[in-house]
Amino acid sequence: MAMETQTHGGILQALRRHRLAGTVSVIAGLVLWEFVSRVIVANPLFLAAPTQIAAAILALGASGELWRHIGVSAIEFALGYAIACVLGILAGLAMANSAVAKRAMQPWVSGLYATPTIALAPLFILWFGIGVWSKVVVVILLVFFPVAINTEAGLRTTSERLIEMLRSFGATERQIFFKVSLPSAVPFILAGLKLGIGRGLIGVVVAELFGSRAGLGRLIAASADSFNMPELFAGVVVLAIAGILMTAGFTWLEGRLVPWTRD
Amino acid sequence: MTIKLAVRNLSKWFGDLEALRALDLAIERGGFVSVVGPSGCGKTTFLRIVAGLELASAGEVLIDGRAVTRPGGDRGFVFQTDSLLPWRTVMGNALIGPEVAGRAGPQERRRTLDLLKLVGLEGFESYYPRQLSGGMRQRVNLARALAIDPDILLMDEPFSSLDAQTREIMQTELMRIWEEGRKTVLFVTHQIDEAVFLSDRVLVFARRPGRLQERVDIALPRPRALTIKRTPEFVAYVDRIWRLIEDDVRASVIEQKA
């Protein structure tokens, strides 16, 4: 959770300074990349310059190919992510509310969270085919655990003081859950969902690399096979933009839904 | 005067620790009674048993002659820490009691709005706790307890986290509010001068085991202004209570250091 240490007047100034530093750093990096790629490496089979990548993105976009890949990857991600979020939150609720459920699920959840389950992607492609569903399963496997673990942690760390306050008004267990435990777990749940975005994107791309007909991972793999560096980087850049936008969206959502965690 | 709250032979054990021994007392309707004593004298445990947040090991608590063992709408609890829900506005927090009881209609809303006015929070209904000072949060805490219109107000060191000036302001505000509604108040504090200033009677607790050592009736005229704290009568009361608990306080301080 974000901590603000500066006063309000200072924050605006610091933000402006930091923004400027960030912009300068990004531009300098791009210029350096362009220079290295065109002058030092000077071999389009190894490295593409930012301008070449931009051109590739525009060309792929104009031909409609880019949108086809984005569409397939987006569907895989959205399906897997949505299913994993629902299942993850339900599992977290079950673990927080029942000692038996927690005992039964904890070893699996902790174990599988730490396991690089992405390594099982080839197996899932074997089981579920080369189409959308094998990728959906991989995404579910990667997103489910952080969501479940965070939901459970959020519900379990509900302030005893707040529970006691509600109890003093004669609240039932049900009222305590809905009026205190659940709202105070929302920041944790959101953090879990945010963590799931990066993991879900990795899941989609890696699963597609192992075997697929379309998708950004397919685009990257095909470009690598034909040493088409601009198109390879085009795929990576689109993924990076998707990740950044979704994470930023979540940060905005956190500001709206749980503003009390900001200070 | 009728007895509002009676405590009979109340004892509490936490495992092997005797927290309260054979407490017997009675509080009249509309009376303001404080409990003072060193840390570990069981004063907060006593308040929590009256609130129904803790069960007695022996004895009973009677309100209007009926034994109580669980929280109820006849008692409003004001907590030491404000315990406000950070995702609710001032109004939303103050309304939590009626809401839990399933009657947060327009009538309760209007009443709660009046209460917020009474505690000096007019115009702050839609603020969030993080936007308020410590003193204002404790005002919400008080309004929240009053919103269920309890017969008895149970207050657990509600001003202990405030700075000295804010505390004095809150004491006079509490007096003003109490004079208007005349609810029965049971007030736990470790500040002797606070207890003397507010109360009709001060119950002095001793420790090891926690027990009632002495009842001190405060015969100061009402309404009381802050200036009364400088009168010789006031100082004499504070002095007398301090002497009653001094040895105990020293013992508890040494224990905490060890």
Interface residues (C-beta under 8 A of the other chain):
Chain A: R161 L162 E164 M165 L166 R167 S168 F169 G170 A171 Q175 K179 V180 P183 S184 V186 V258 P259 W260 D263
Chain B: A51 G52 L53 R70 P71 G72 G73 R75 F77 F79 T81 S83 L85 P86 W87 I96 G97 E99 V100 A101 Y128 P129 R130 I148
